[in-house]
Amino acid sequence: MAKKIAVLVGSLRKESFNRKIANELEKLSSDNLDLEIVEIGNLPLYNEDLDQNPPQEWTDFRSKIKSADGILVVSPEYNRTIPGALKNAVDVGSRPYGSSVWPGKPGGVVTSSVSALGGLAANHHIRQAFVFVDVPLMQQPEAYIGNSSQIWNEDGSCVEKTQEFLKNWIDAYEKWVNKF
Ligand SMILES: Cc1cc2nc3c(=O)[nH]c(=O)nc-3n(C[C@H](O)[C@H](O)[C@H](O)COP(=O)(O)O)c2cc1C
């Protein structure tokens, strides 16, 4: 049976390049992985007080992550770190204390940027949070996609060179998931 991978896209923008990259990864992945974007834009900001009677959006999000076999983050960098929406999702999933949904789920991270740097800082900041919530993250190969506005053909498909890169990366991630 295919392993279910919850994909968190750090950008909430409709035409997000990261969302497009996430969709590309789904297309390129083998039948052994079932990638599904879990939306994070509707999650109320984490507030410990609300955990007495948690918002439905938190409960739904937590159960989707709980039922996943792995976690894949595809995100831009905002002001040299991860977008607030993504950090909020990490926080929501990590509580209530003792009931975190993250531990042990094999993770992968892809960052992209319209600049040449490919979201390097954000990539390592998500790694930092995932270490603490006990998501074992694939270390290599890394994925920093630079110039993310320029990797698309006129018909909306991804340019061949980036497709090859992403294919190699998602196949490595599949092997990583299978180790768990
Ligand atoms: C609030 C904000 C902060 C940003 N900060 C950075 C940054 O620190 N580094 C970077 O490379 N790009 C930065 N960018 C540019 C993003 O790389 C670019 O907007 C990218 O397209 C966002 O990803 P998306 O297409 O998936 O929405 C920033 C964009 C926004 C909106």
The ligand as an SDF file (V2000), in Angstrom:
LIG
                    3D

 31 33  0  0  0  0  0  0  0  0999 V2000
    6.9270   38.5750    3.5050 C   0  0  0  0  0  0  0  0  0  0  0  0
    7.9350   38.0920    2.4960 C   0  0  0  0  0  0  0  0  0  0  0  0
    9.2430   37.9300    2.8710 C   0  0  0  0  0  0  0  0  0  0  0  0
   10.1750   37.4180    1.9750 C   0  0  0  0  0  0  0  0  0  0  0  0
   11.4490   37.1710    2.3960 N   0  0  0  0  0  0  0  0  0  0  0  0
   12.2990   36.5110    1.5880 C   0  0  0  0  0  0  0  0  0  0  0  0
   13.5620   36.0710    2.0880 C   0  0  0  0  0  0  0  0  0  0  0  0
   13.9240   36.2640    3.2290 O   0  0  0  0  0  0  0  0  0  0  0  0
   14.3620   35.3780    1.2460 N   0  0  0  0  0  0  0  0  0  0  0  0
   14.0090   35.1120   -0.0530 C   0  0  0  0  0  0  0  0  0  0  0  0
   14.7800   34.4810   -0.7620 O   0  0  0  0  0  0  0  0  0  0  0  0
   12.8110   35.5190   -0.5480 N   0  0  0  0  0  0  0  0  0  0  0  0
   11.9570   36.2010    0.2390 C   0  0  0  0  0  0  0  0  0  0  0  0
   10.7230   36.5830   -0.2300 N   0  0  0  0  0  0  0  0  0  0  0  0
   10.3970   36.3610   -1.6470 C   0  0  0  0  0  0  0  0  0  0  0  0
    9.8550   34.9640   -1.8960 C   0  0  0  0  0  0  0  0  0  0  0  0
   10.9380   34.1230   -2.2790 O   0  0  0  0  0  0  0  0  0  0  0  0
    8.8550   34.9880   -3.0380 C   0  0  0  0  0  0  0  0  0  0  0  0
    7.8110   35.8820   -2.7450 O   0  0  0  0  0  0  0  0  0  0  0  0
    8.2920   33.6010   -3.3480 C   0  0  0  0  0  0  0  0  0  0  0  0
    7.6540   33.6290   -4.5910 O   0  0  0  0  0  0  0  0  0  0  0  0
    7.3170   33.1510   -2.2770 C   0  0  0  0  0  0  0  0  0  0  0  0
    6.9270   31.8350   -2.5260 O   0  0  0  0  0  0  0  0  0  0  0  0
    5.5320   31.4660   -3.2060 P   0  0  0  0  0  0  0  0  0  0  0  0
    5.6800   31.7670   -4.6940 O   0  0  0  0  0  0  0  0  0  0  0  0
    5.3860   30.0100   -2.9670 O   0  0  0  0  0  0  0  0  0  0  0  0
    4.4640   32.2990   -2.5960 O   0  0  0  0  0  0  0  0  0  0  0  0
    9.7830   37.1060    0.6380 C   0  0  0  0  0  0  0  0  0  0  0  0
    8.4350   37.2980    0.2700 C   0  0  0  0  0  0  0  0  0  0  0  0
    7.5370   37.7730    1.1830 C   0  0  0  0  0  0  0  0  0  0  0  0
    6.0920   37.9240    0.7700 C   0  0  0  0  0  0  0  0  0  0  0  0
  1  2  1  0
  2  3  1  0
  2 30  2  0
  3  4  2  0
  4  5  1  0
  4 28  1  0
  5  6  2  0
  6  7  1  0
  6 13  1  0
  7  8  2  0
  7  9  1  0
  9 10  1  0
 10 11  2  0
 10 12  1  0
 12 13  2  0
 13 14  1  0
 14 15  1  0
 14 28  1  0
 15 16  1  0
 16 17  1  0
 16 18  1  0
 18 19  1  0
 18 20  1  0
 20 21  1  0
 20 22  1  0
 22 23  1  0
 23 24  1  0
 24 25  2  0
 24 26  1  0
 24 27  1  0
 28 29  2  0
 29 30  1  0
 30 31  1  0
M  END
$$$$
